[in-house]
Amino acid sequence: MQEVLIDVTRLLHRYLKGRLPTGVDRVSLAYIAHFVTRARAIVRWRGRDLLLSRAESQQIFGELLAPGPHFQCNVIVAVFRAGCRLQSDHDRKGLFLFNTGHSGLEQVSYPAKIRRQGVKPLFMVHDLIPITHPEYCRAGESDVHVVRMNNVLQLASGIIVNSHQTLDELRQYAKRTGQTMPPAVAAQLAAATLPAPQQIRLIASPYFVMLGTIEARKNHWMLLQIWRQLVERLGDAAPRLVLVGQRGWECENVVDLLERCTVLHDSVIELPACSDLELSTYIAHAQALLFPSFAEGYGMPLMEALSAGVPVIASDLPVFREIAGDIPDYLNPMDGLSWLSHIVSFTDSASPVRIAQMTRMRQFVAPTWTRHFELVEEMMEQLV
């Protein structure tokens, strides 16, 4: 099989900064795991695009897939060695280059480098949210994402997206901006492979879990308002809410509630850092996963919950229906009263509405990485 190149710049930068892996990072790691035996690593370092040797690439891939105590030292040494060698574009010419994390696409120099190197870029597009919903992103992020998507459309030999919803949005964007749509495939993402949960609950009382970075579009603010009502109404009998995720941007009102609302202090548990075993255990024993987002490109937490046999109460988004059918209970993300009613109902494990979803869940067939990469490999064969 033909050798491929994988851009690991985003992963290395995040790991070296001590950042926990996001959903995008987990997808990038899945690509490394699949192509590891026939891939070499690309690292954009201090303005240079470094192609690592096969041995250096294997070392970097191994560290990313299973970070060890000498991760930082091993990475720096491997990158330094690559930087000391003369880099030749000839070594990359004609090879597929995977960029699975939107990494570097906003840089002015990126298109010229790609064209000069003669690689065949395959880009993973996770979402167009900064373009379709700029109000939920950092100021200026929409303009940056426009540059990213323009570079994807102009440079890509092929595009991989996580859902037909994302593919439709990208096609609409290409049409609206008068650009040609490259070959593309919608390949759903598998849930993260988590360890078996502990049988002993981490929280004795009933609780709900919400996964994801704390940011405006995730709608944490509404849930915290609901929890305040629950505590004021039910006191100690109110269920707990576990928030798993780091604090992001444009979320000052949520942070104010978490830090200053004394009513919530005993009922809301914020976990910015959580091991995979802890995450698996929190999900497994939850009354339900809550997913009240205003916009999503996919929905990895939904996949993780349903794969674990845990009910989901989610926003009524087209992408959620695409990947989960009619299994979850869908609600308008602005309808706080309906969310409150469902949460109260799901607190009782024997409630008819919860049991009904558990029955529907028997029909759930989880996406697999095997199928994902079958679709990717088929597209690569067609492009060759």
C-alpha positions as a Markdown table, in Angstrom:
| # | Residue | x | y | z |
|---|---|---|---|---|
| 1 | Met | 0.0 | 0.0 | 0.0 |
| 2 | Gln | 1.1 | 3.5 | -0.7 |
| 3 | Glu | 2.8 | 5.5 | 2.1 |
| 4 | Val | 0.7 | 8.4 | 3.4 |
| 5 | Leu | 1.6 | 11.6 | 5.4 |
| 6 | Ile | -0.2 | 12.7 | 8.5 |
| 7 | Asp | 0.0 | 16.3 | 9.8 |
| 8 | Val | 0.4 | 15.9 | 13.6 |
| 9 | Thr | 1.1 | 19.6 | 14.4 |
| 10 | Arg | -2.1 | 20.3 | 16.3 |
| 11 | Leu | -1.8 | 17.1 | 18.4 |
| 12 | Leu | 1.8 | 17.9 | 19.4 |
| 13 | His | 1.2 | 21.5 | 20.3 |
| 14 | Arg | -1.8 | 20.6 | 22.4 |
| 15 | Tyr | -0.1 | 17.7 | 24.2 |
| 16 | Leu | 3.1 | 19.8 | 24.8 |
| 17 | Lys | 0.8 | 22.5 | 26.4 |
| 18 | Gly | -0.8 | 19.8 | 28.7 |
| 19 | Arg | -4.2 | 20.1 | 27.0 |
| 20 | Leu | -6.6 | 17.2 | 27.3 |
| 21 | Pro | -7.7 | 15.7 | 23.9 |
| 22 | Thr | -10.9 | 17.1 | 22.4 |
| 23 | Gly | -13.2 | 15.2 | 20.0 |
| 24 | Val | -11.2 | 16.5 | 17.1 |
| 25 | Asp | -8.0 | 15.2 | 18.7 |
| 26 | Arg | -9.5 | 11.8 | 19.2 |
| 27 | Val | -10.4 | 11.6 | 15.5 |
| 28 | Ser | -6.8 | 12.6 | 14.6 |
| 29 | Leu | -5.5 | 9.8 | 16.9 |
| 30 | Ala | -7.8 | 7.3 | 15.2 |
| 31 | Tyr | -6.2 | 8.2 | 11.8 |
| 32 | Ile | -2.8 | 7.6 | 13.3 |
| 33 | Ala | -3.8 | 4.3 | 14.7 |
| 34 | His | -5.3 | 3.2 | 11.3 |
| 35 | Phe | -2.4 | 4.3 | 9.1 |
| 36 | Val | 0.5 | 3.9 | 11.5 |
| 37 | Thr | 2.2 | 1.1 | 9.6 |
| 38 | Arg | 2.4 | 3.1 | 6.3 |
| 39 | Ala | 2.5 | 6.7 | 7.5 |
| 40 | Arg | 5.1 | 9.4 | 8.1 |
| 41 | Ala | 4.6 | 12.4 | 10.2 |
| 42 | Ile | 4.5 | 16.0 | 9.1 |
| 43 | Val | 5.2 | 18.7 | 11.7 |
| 44 | Arg | 5.0 | 22.5 | 11.0 |
| 45 | Trp | 7.6 | 23.9 | 13.4 |
| 46 | Arg | 8.8 | 27.5 | 13.5 |
| 47 | Gly | 7.7 | 28.2 | 10.0 |
| 48 | Arg | 9.1 | 25.0 | 8.4 |
| 49 | Asp | 7.2 | 21.9 | 7.3 |
| 50 | Leu | 9.3 | 19.0 | 8.6 |
| 51 | Leu | 9.0 | 15.5 | 7.2 |
| 52 | Leu | 10.0 | 13.0 | 9.8 |
| 53 | Ser | 11.9 | 9.8 | 9.0 |
| 54 | Arg | 10.0 | 6.5 | 9.3 |
| 55 | Ala | 11.8 | 5.8 | 12.6 |
| 56 | Glu | 11.1 | 9.3 | 14.0 |
| 57 | Ser | 7.5 | 9.1 | 12.8 |
| 58 | Gln | 7.0 | 5.8 | 14.6 |
| 59 | Gln | 8.4 | 7.3 | 17.8 |
| 60 | Ile | 6.0 | 10.3 | 17.5 |
| 61 | Phe | 3.0 | 8.2 | 16.7 |
| 62 | Gly | 3.7 | 5.9 | 19.6 |
| 63 | Glu | 4.0 | 8.8 | 22.0 |
| 64 | Leu | 0.8 | 10.3 | 20.8 |
| 65 | Leu | -1.2 | 7.1 | 21.0 |
| 66 | Ala | 0.2 | 6.2 | 24.5 |
| 67 | Pro | 2.0 | 9.3 | 26.1 |
| 68 | Gly | 4.8 | 8.2 | 28.4 |
| 69 | Pro | 6.7 | 10.1 | 31.1 |
| 70 | His | 9.3 | 11.3 | 28.6 |
| 71 | Phe | 6.8 | 12.5 | 26.0 |
| 72 | Gln | 8.1 | 16.1 | 25.8 |
| 73 | Cys | 11.8 | 15.1 | 25.6 |
| 74 | Asn | 11.2 | 12.4 | 22.9 |
| 75 | Val | 9.1 | 14.7 | 20.8 |
| 76 | Ile | 11.5 | 17.6 | 20.9 |
| 77 | Val | 14.5 | 15.3 | 20.0 |
| 78 | Ala | 12.6 | 13.7 | 17.1 |
| 79 | Val | 11.5 | 17.1 | 15.7 |
| 80 | Phe | 15.0 | 18.6 | 16.2 |
| 81 | Arg | 16.6 | 15.8 | 14.3 |
| 82 | Ala | 14.2 | 16.3 | 11.4 |
| 83 | Gly | 14.9 | 20.0 | 11.5 |
| 84 | Cys | 18.7 | 19.4 | 11.2 |
| 85 | Arg | 18.2 | 17.5 | 7.9 |
| 86 | Leu | 17.8 | 19.0 | 4.5 |
| 87 | Gln | 14.1 | 18.8 | 3.6 |
| 88 | Ser | 13.2 | 17.9 | 0.1 |
| 89 | Asp | 9.8 | 18.4 | -1.5 |
| 90 | His | 10.6 | 15.4 | -3.8 |
| 91 | Asp | 10.2 | 13.1 | -0.8 |
| 92 | Arg | 6.5 | 14.1 | -0.5 |
| 93 | Lys | 5.5 | 14.5 | -4.1 |
| 94 | Gly | 2.3 | 12.6 | -5.1 |
| 95 | Leu | 1.7 | 11.3 | -1.5 |
| 96 | Phe | -1.7 | 11.7 | 0.2 |
| 97 | Leu | -1.4 | 14.2 | 3.1 |
| 98 | Phe | -4.0 | 13.9 | 5.9 |
| 99 | Asn | -4.9 | 17.1 | 7.8 |
| 100 | Thr | -7.6 | 16.0 | 10.2 |
| 101 | Gly | -7.8 | 19.0 | 12.6 |
| 102 | His | -8.2 | 22.1 | 10.4 |
| 103 | Ser | -4.5 | 22.7 | 11.4 |
| 104 | Gly | -2.7 | 25.6 | 9.7 |
| 105 | Leu | -5.4 | 26.1 | 7.1 |
| 106 | Glu | -5.7 | 29.8 | 8.1 |
| 107 | Gln | -2.1 | 30.6 | 7.5 |
| 108 | Val | -1.3 | 32.8 | 4.4 |
| 109 | Ser | 1.7 | 30.6 | 3.5 |
| 110 | Tyr | -0.2 | 27.3 | 3.6 |
| 111 | Pro | -1.5 | 27.1 | 0.0 |
| 112 | Ala | 1.9 | 27.9 | -1.6 |
| 113 | Lys | 3.6 | 25.2 | 0.5 |
| 114 | Ile | 1.1 | 22.5 | -0.3 |
| 115 | Arg | 1.3 | 23.3 | -4.1 |
| 116 | Arg | 5.1 | 23.4 | -4.0 |
| 117 | Gln | 5.4 | 20.1 | -2.2 |
| 118 | Gly | 3.2 | 18.4 | -4.8 |
| 119 | Val | 1.2 | 16.4 | -2.1 |
| 120 | Lys | -2.4 | 15.3 | -2.5 |
| 121 | Pro | -4.2 | 16.8 | 0.5 |
| 122 | Leu | -7.1 | 15.0 | 2.2 |
| 123 | Phe | -8.9 | 17.4 | 4.6 |
| 124 | Met | -11.2 | 16.4 | 7.4 |
| 125 | Val | -13.9 | 19.0 | 7.8 |
| 126 | His | -15.5 | 18.8 | 11.3 |
| 127 | Asp | -18.0 | 21.7 | 11.0 |
| 128 | Leu | -18.8 | 25.1 | 9.6 |
| 129 | Ile | -20.2 | 26.5 | 12.8 |
| 130 | Pro | -18.0 | 29.6 | 12.9 |
| 131 | Ile | -19.6 | 30.5 | 9.5 |
| 132 | Thr | -23.1 | 29.3 | 10.0 |
| 133 | His | -23.3 | 30.4 | 13.7 |
| 134 | Pro | -20.7 | 33.1 | 14.3 |
| 135 | Glu | -22.5 | 34.4 | 17.4 |
| 136 | Tyr | -21.3 | 31.3 | 19.3 |
| 137 | Cys | -17.6 | 31.7 | 18.5 |
| 138 | Arg | -14.8 | 34.0 | 19.4 |
| 139 | Ala | -14.8 | 37.4 | 17.7 |
| 140 | Gly | -13.1 | 37.1 | 14.3 |
| 141 | Glu | -13.3 | 33.3 | 14.2 |
| 142 | Ser | -15.8 | 33.4 | 11.3 |
| 143 | Asp | -13.4 | 35.2 | 9.1 |
| 144 | Val | -10.6 | 32.8 | 10.0 |
| 145 | His | -12.8 | 29.8 | 9.2 |
| 146 | Val | -13.8 | 31.3 | 5.9 |
| 147 | Val | -10.1 | 31.2 | 5.0 |
| 148 | Arg | -9.8 | 27.6 | 6.2 |
| 149 | Met | -12.8 | 26.5 | 4.1 |
| 150 | Asn | -11.6 | 28.4 | 1.0 |
| 151 | Asn | -8.2 | 26.7 | 1.3 |
| 152 | Val | -9.9 | 23.3 | 1.7 |
| 153 | Leu | -12.0 | 23.8 | -1.4 |
| 154 | Gln | -9.1 | 25.2 | -3.5 |
| 155 | Leu | -6.4 | 22.7 | -2.4 |
| 156 | Ala | -8.1 | 19.4 | -1.5 |
| 157 | Ser | -7.7 | 16.3 | -3.6 |
| 158 | Gly | -10.5 | 14.9 | -1.4 |
| 159 | Ile | -12.6 | 15.9 | 1.6 |
| 160 | Ile | -13.8 | 13.8 | 4.5 |
| 161 | Val | -16.7 | 15.0 | 6.6 |
| 162 | Asn | -18.3 | 13.5 | 9.7 |
| 163 | Ser | -21.9 | 13.7 | 8.6 |
| 164 | His | -24.2 | 14.4 | 5.6 |
| 165 | Gln | -25.3 | 17.5 | 7.5 |
| 166 | Thr | -21.7 | 18.9 | 7.4 |
| 167 | Leu | -21.3 | 17.8 | 3.8 |
| 168 | Asp | -24.5 | 19.6 | 2.8 |
| 169 | Glu | -23.3 | 22.8 | 4.6 |
| 170 | Leu | -20.0 | 22.6 | 2.9 |
| 171 | Arg | -21.6 | 22.1 | -0.5 |
| 172 | Gln | -23.9 | 25.1 | 0.1 |
| 173 | Tyr | -20.9 | 27.2 | 1.1 |
| 174 | Ala | -19.0 | 26.2 | -2.1 |
| 175 | Lys | -22.1 | 27.1 | -4.2 |
| 176 | Arg | -22.7 | 30.3 | -2.4 |
| 177 | Thr | -19.1 | 31.5 | -2.9 |
| 178 | Gly | -18.8 | 30.2 | -6.5 |
| 179 | Gln | -16.2 | 27.6 | -5.8 |
| 180 | Thr | -15.9 | 24.0 | -7.1 |
| 181 | Met | -16.6 | 21.2 | -4.7 |
| 182 | Pro | -13.8 | 18.6 | -4.6 |
| 183 | Pro | -14.6 | 14.8 | -4.3 |
| 184 | Ala | -16.0 | 14.3 | -0.8 |
| 185 | Val | -17.2 | 11.4 | 1.4 |
| 186 | Ala | -19.4 | 11.5 | 4.6 |
| 187 | Ala | -18.0 | 8.9 | 7.0 |
| 188 | Gln | -19.5 | 8.8 | 10.5 |
| 189 | Leu | -17.2 | 8.8 | 13.5 |
| 190 | Ala | -17.0 | 6.0 | 16.1 |
| 191 | Ala | -17.3 | 6.7 | 19.8 |
| 192 | Ala | -14.1 | 6.9 | 21.8 |
| 193 | Thr | -12.9 | 3.5 | 23.0 |
| 194 | Leu | -13.3 | 3.9 | 26.8 |
| 195 | Pro | -12.3 | 1.4 | 29.5 |
| 196 | Ala | -15.0 | -0.7 | 31.2 |
| 197 | Pro | -16.7 | 1.4 | 33.9 |
| 198 | Gln | -16.3 | 0.7 | 37.5 |
| 199 | Gln | -19.3 | -1.1 | 39.1 |
| 200 | Ile | -19.2 | 1.2 | 42.1 |
| 201 | Arg | -20.9 | 4.5 | 41.4 |
| 202 | Leu | -18.9 | 7.7 | 41.9 |
| 203 | Ile | -22.0 | 9.5 | 43.0 |
| 204 | Ala | -24.6 | 7.7 | 45.1 |
| 205 | Ser | -27.6 | 9.8 | 44.3 |
| 206 | Pro | -29.2 | 10.1 | 40.8 |
| 207 | Tyr | -27.3 | 12.4 | 38.4 |
| 208 | Phe | -27.1 | 13.6 | 34.8 |
| 209 | Val | -23.9 | 14.2 | 32.8 |
| 210 | Met | -23.0 | 16.7 | 30.2 |
| 211 | Leu | -19.8 | 16.4 | 28.1 |
| 212 | Gly | -18.0 | 19.1 | 26.2 |
| 213 | Thr | -16.1 | 22.4 | 26.5 |
| 214 | Ile | -18.0 | 25.1 | 28.3 |
| 215 | Glu | -18.9 | 27.5 | 25.6 |
| 216 | Ala | -22.0 | 29.5 | 24.6 |
| 217 | Arg | -23.3 | 27.2 | 21.9 |
| 218 | Lys | -23.4 | 24.2 | 24.3 |
| 219 | Asn | -26.1 | 25.9 | 26.3 |
| 220 | His | -24.8 | 25.2 | 29.8 |
| 221 | Trp | -26.5 | 28.4 | 31.0 |
| 222 | Met | -30.0 | 27.0 | 30.5 |
| 223 | Leu | -29.1 | 23.8 | 32.3 |
| 224 | Leu | -27.7 | 25.7 | 35.3 |
| 225 | Gln | -30.9 | 27.8 | 35.5 |
| 226 | Ile | -32.9 | 24.5 | 35.4 |
| 227 | Trp | -30.8 | 23.1 | 38.2 |
| 228 | Arg | -31.3 | 26.1 | 40.4 |
| 229 | Gln | -35.1 | 25.6 | 40.1 |
| 230 | Leu | -34.7 | 21.9 | 40.9 |
| 231 | Val | -32.7 | 22.6 | 44.0 |
| 232 | Glu | -35.1 | 25.3 | 45.2 |
| 233 | Arg | -38.0 | 23.0 | 44.5 |
| 234 | Leu | -36.6 | 19.6 | 45.7 |
| 235 | Gly | -33.8 | 20.5 | 48.0 |
| 236 | Asp | -31.5 | 17.5 | 48.8 |
| 237 | Ala | -33.7 | 15.3 | 46.7 |
| 238 | Ala | -32.7 | 17.2 | 43.5 |
| 239 | Pro | -30.5 | 15.1 | 41.1 |
| 240 | Arg | -26.9 | 16.1 | 40.6 |
| 241 | Leu | -25.4 | 17.5 | 37.4 |
| 242 | Val | -21.9 | 16.5 | 36.3 |
| 243 | Leu | -20.2 | 18.8 | 33.8 |
| 244 | Val | -17.2 | 17.2 | 32.2 |
| 245 | Gly | -15.2 | 19.7 | 30.1 |
| 246 | Gln | -12.8 | 22.5 | 30.2 |
| 247 | Arg | -13.8 | 26.1 | 30.4 |
| 248 | Gly | -13.8 | 27.7 | 26.9 |
| 249 | Trp | -14.7 | 31.1 | 25.5 |
| 250 | Glu | -17.6 | 33.5 | 25.7 |
| 251 | Cys | -18.9 | 31.8 | 28.8 |
| 252 | Glu | -18.6 | 34.4 | 31.6 |
| 253 | Asn | -22.3 | 34.1 | 32.6 |
| 254 | Val | -21.8 | 30.3 | 33.1 |
| 255 | Val | -18.7 | 30.8 | 35.1 |
| 256 | Asp | -20.5 | 33.3 | 37.3 |
| 257 | Leu | -23.2 | 30.7 | 38.1 |
| 258 | Leu | -20.6 | 28.0 | 38.8 |
| 259 | Glu | -18.5 | 30.2 | 41.0 |
| 260 | Arg | -21.0 | 32.5 | 42.7 |
| 261 | Cys | -24.4 | 30.8 | 42.8 |
| 262 | Thr | -24.3 | 29.1 | 46.2 |
| 263 | Val | -27.6 | 27.3 | 45.5 |
| 264 | Leu | -25.7 | 25.2 | 42.9 |
| 265 | His | -22.5 | 24.4 | 44.9 |
| 266 | Asp | -23.7 | 21.1 | 46.3 |
| 267 | Ser | -25.7 | 19.9 | 43.2 |
| 268 | Val | -23.4 | 20.8 | 40.3 |
| 269 | Ile | -20.0 | 19.1 | 39.9 |
| 270 | Glu | -17.6 | 20.6 | 37.4 |
| 271 | Leu | -14.8 | 18.3 | 36.2 |
| 272 | Pro | -12.4 | 20.1 | 33.9 |
| 273 | Ala | -10.1 | 17.1 | 34.0 |
| 274 | Cys | -11.3 | 13.5 | 33.9 |
| 275 | Ser | -9.6 | 10.2 | 33.2 |
| 276 | Asp | -11.1 | 7.8 | 30.6 |
| 277 | Leu | -12.0 | 5.4 | 33.4 |
| 278 | Glu | -13.7 | 8.1 | 35.4 |
| 279 | Leu | -15.5 | 9.3 | 32.2 |
| 280 | Ser | -16.7 | 5.8 | 31.4 |
| 281 | Thr | -18.0 | 5.4 | 35.0 |
| 282 | Tyr | -19.8 | 8.7 | 35.1 |
| 283 | Ile | -21.5 | 8.0 | 31.8 |
| 284 | Ala | -22.4 | 4.4 | 32.7 |
| 285 | His | -24.3 | 5.2 | 35.9 |
| 286 | Ala | -26.0 | 8.5 | 34.7 |
| 287 | Gln | -29.8 | 8.8 | 34.4 |
| 288 | Ala | -29.1 | 10.3 | 31.0 |
| 289 | Leu | -26.7 | 12.4 | 28.9 |
| 290 | Leu | -27.9 | 16.0 | 28.4 |
| 291 | Phe | -26.9 | 17.5 | 25.1 |
| 292 | Pro | -28.8 | 20.9 | 24.7 |
| 293 | Ser | -26.5 | 22.5 | 22.1 |
| 294 | Phe | -27.6 | 25.1 | 19.6 |
| 295 | Ala | -25.3 | 23.8 | 16.9 |
| 296 | Glu | -23.1 | 20.8 | 16.3 |
| 297 | Gly | -21.1 | 19.3 | 13.4 |
| 298 | Tyr | -21.5 | 15.8 | 14.8 |
| 299 | Gly | -22.1 | 14.7 | 18.4 |
| 300 | Met | -19.4 | 12.4 | 19.9 |
| 301 | Pro | -20.9 | 12.5 | 23.4 |
| 302 | Leu | -24.2 | 11.3 | 22.0 |
| 303 | Met | -22.4 | 8.3 | 20.4 |
| 304 | Glu | -20.5 | 7.6 | 23.6 |
| 305 | Ala | -23.7 | 7.5 | 25.7 |
| 306 | Leu | -25.8 | 5.4 | 23.4 |
| 307 | Ser | -22.8 | 3.0 | 22.9 |
| 308 | Ala | -22.8 | 2.6 | 26.7 |
| 309 | Gly | -26.5 | 2.0 | 26.8 |
| 310 | Val | -27.3 | 5.3 | 28.5 |
| 311 | Pro | -30.3 | 7.5 | 27.5 |
| 312 | Val | -29.9 | 10.8 | 25.8 |
| 313 | Ile | -31.9 | 14.0 | 26.0 |
| 314 | Ala | -30.7 | 16.2 | 23.2 |
| 315 | Ser | -31.5 | 19.3 | 21.1 |
| 316 | Asp | -33.6 | 18.6 | 18.0 |
| 317 | Leu | -30.7 | 19.0 | 15.5 |
| 318 | Pro | -30.7 | 17.4 | 12.0 |
| 319 | Val | -27.2 | 15.9 | 12.6 |
| 320 | Phe | -28.4 | 14.2 | 15.8 |
| 321 | Arg | -31.3 | 12.6 | 14.0 |
| 322 | Glu | -28.9 | 11.5 | 11.2 |
| 323 | Ile | -26.5 | 9.7 | 13.6 |
| 324 | Ala | -29.0 | 8.5 | 16.2 |
| 325 | Gly | -32.4 | 8.2 | 14.5 |
| 326 | Asp | -35.4 | 8.5 | 16.8 |
| 327 | Ile | -33.7 | 6.9 | 19.8 |
| 328 | Pro | -32.9 | 10.1 | 22.0 |
| 329 | Asp | -35.6 | 12.3 | 23.4 |
| 330 | Tyr | -35.4 | 15.5 | 21.3 |
| 331 | Leu | -36.2 | 19.0 | 22.6 |
| 332 | Asn | -36.0 | 22.5 | 21.5 |
| 333 | Pro | -32.8 | 23.9 | 23.0 |
| 334 | Met | -34.7 | 27.1 | 24.0 |
| 335 | Asp | -37.6 | 25.3 | 25.7 |
| 336 | Gly | -36.5 | 25.3 | 29.3 |
| 337 | Leu | -39.8 | 24.0 | 30.6 |
| 338 | Ser | -39.6 | 20.8 | 28.5 |
| 339 | Trp | -36.0 | 20.2 | 29.6 |
| 340 | Leu | -37.0 | 20.6 | 33.2 |
| 341 | Ser | -40.0 | 18.2 | 32.8 |
| 342 | His | -37.8 | 15.6 | 31.1 |
| 343 | Ile | -35.0 | 15.8 | 33.6 |
| 344 | Val | -37.5 | 15.4 | 36.5 |
| 345 | Ser | -39.0 | 12.3 | 34.7 |
| 346 | Phe | -35.7 | 10.7 | 33.9 |
| 347 | Thr | -34.5 | 11.1 | 37.5 |
| 348 | Asp | -36.8 | 8.1 | 38.2 |
| 349 | Ser | -35.1 | 5.1 | 36.4 |
| 350 | Ala | -38.5 | 3.4 | 36.1 |
| 351 | Ser | -40.3 | 6.3 | 34.5 |
| 352 | Pro | -42.2 | 5.3 | 31.3 |
| 353 | Val | -40.5 | 7.9 | 29.2 |
| 354 | Arg | -37.0 | 6.6 | 30.2 |
| 355 | Ile | -37.9 | 3.0 | 29.8 |
| 356 | Ala | -39.3 | 3.8 | 26.3 |
| 357 | Gln | -36.0 | 5.2 | 25.2 |
| 358 | Met | -34.1 | 2.2 | 26.7 |
| 359 | Thr | -36.4 | 0.0 | 24.5 |
| 360 | Arg | -35.7 | 2.1 | 21.4 |
| 361 | Met | -32.0 | 1.9 | 22.2 |
| 362 | Arg | -32.0 | -1.8 | 21.3 |
| 363 | Gln | -32.1 | -0.8 | 17.7 |
| 364 | Phe | -29.0 | 1.4 | 17.9 |
| 365 | Val | -26.1 | 0.3 | 15.7 |
| 366 | Ala | -23.0 | 2.3 | 16.6 |
| 367 | Pro | -20.7 | 3.6 | 13.8 |
| 368 | Thr | -17.3 | 2.0 | 13.6 |
| 369 | Trp | -13.9 | 3.1 | 12.7 |
| 370 | Thr | -13.7 | 0.1 | 10.4 |
| 371 | Arg | -16.5 | 1.4 | 8.3 |
| 372 | His | -15.2 | 4.9 | 8.4 |
| 373 | Phe | -11.8 | 3.9 | 7.0 |
| 374 | Glu | -13.4 | 1.7 | 4.4 |
| 375 | Leu | -15.1 | 4.8 | 3.0 |
| 376 | Val | -11.8 | 6.8 | 3.2 |
| 377 | Glu | -9.8 | 4.1 | 1.5 |
| 378 | Glu | -12.4 | 3.7 | -1.2 |
| 379 | Met | -12.1 | 7.5 | -1.9 |
| 380 | Met | -8.3 | 7.2 | -2.0 |
| 381 | Glu | -8.5 | 4.4 | -4.5 |
| 382 | Gln | -10.8 | 6.4 | -6.7 |
| 383 | Leu | -8.4 | 9.5 | -6.5 |
| 384 | Val | -5.4 | 7.4 | -7.5 |
